Amino acid sequence: MSRKIFLLLIPFLLFYSFQVQADEKEEQSWQDEMIYFIMVDRFNNGDTSNDYEVNPNDPYAYHGGDFKGIIDQLEYIDDMGFTAIWLTPIVKNEEKGYHGYWTEDFYDVEEHFGTIEEFKTLVDEAHKRDIKVILDLVVNHTGYNHPWLVETDKQDWFHERKDITNWENQEDVENGQLLGLPDLAHENPDVEKYLLDMAKWWITETDIDGYRLDTVKHVPKSFWEKFSKEVKSVKEDFFLIGEVWHNDPRYVAAYGETGIDAFVDYPLYEKLVDTFKEPDKRLDWLHKIWLRNQAFYENPYLLGTFLDNHDNIRFTREIIQERQNPETRLKLALTYLYGAPGIPIVYYGTEIALDGGNDPDNRRMMSFRADKVIIDYISKLAEIRKQYPSLQKGDFEILFEEKGMAVFKRTYKDETTILAINNSSSTMTANIQSDKIGEGKELRALLNDELIRTTQESYNISMDRETSNIFEVHEKTGLNWKFIAAIIGVWIVFGLFIVFVKRRAKRQK
């Protein structure tokens, strides 16, 4: 680099050094994450050498997805802004256990997915991109034909073979067989020790960052208390997010007393789907649910919010059944997911509006040749969520709701953002009094170039039908004297530097 070019760059280098010092980034926590949920067998076939009895035409068979396939698509996941991936179970499963929930060996890796060394590579490659890895773990049951079932010294490792007949009876829920799967007896000290040792082994062996705990309500709370303490002693900030499939948030929240950090928010899920699958549904209940979650959960910001998963009909199918446009409805729902409290969890394929009915139709093979409109939209939402802490940690206040048009305010420290959703089938305008947002401010849209200023004593937020946006509350645009002063100061320093250099050159001559 020549001296002249270097001298010209000095003021800009000085200015940007000031900016870096000013923008101190807060420490990342789990409530700041955005999770991409992958069913390993149905995501991407990266290694055909492990395709044993693979049949893509049979929805109950293996389709070829593996660790190599996920590694090959980590850049795709990273580009969408996801900071964590949740994988379905990877342990060795029985025939046609493509989903991972029919365990044959708790310590071995399913051969269709690859080797344990390949999984370690997957974790390492994810960590290089600052992507955390959450592994699905099943400790409630084994596969239908687990070797322990015929071992004479393991007969007391299982509960009596009987189905769950009374779902309101907790003892029945914990001791009965779920879908006929052999139910483990956690009260047996040998079973307890085996499962705890196994869970700790996977952490130390592969350096994963968290567990998604399957079928939590079917396992006694006394086991989860020991489990939480044991696994968290292995790795600092190890994350436990549980699946308690129940509509009563009080029932779900009660498991937080066991040490499980978070839960997928099933009580919210069904309401989200019902509201966003078609227009003209009111949105004021969203704030009521937030108030309810604050009352019941120790940290409601850690709840995993989702629109679909591997156990339910695809959100796209719900939309199609209502004869609506999947792209339009998905954008609305995703804006809420990323703009409201909670950890957004996106099931693979949602970003391409993948269709699917009941299990196993909701587990179709992923396609990487689909339209990128929703992919780009998710990427933009993730970028906004990362940039504004108020969308991760801020409070959640409702400012307006009428016929499906709602405006929410999120505030964290000195930052305020506005989440606006028009879920109606007509253009709507929300008139918000200035004192609710702040006088002398303006709203800068983050999903487009819209700018809203106060009109007398209010803000008028007008939105087309079935659209949404996130706004940054900012000081009114005008001459930025602080910025101008900083630039002038930099150029004065630069001028003095030039004078010094010239004088020194003359002395040397």
Summary of the structure (lengths in Angstrom):
residues: 509
radius of gyration: 26.7
end to end distance: 24.0
largest distance: 99.3
contacts: 1620
relative contact order: 0.09
helix: 43%
strand: 20%
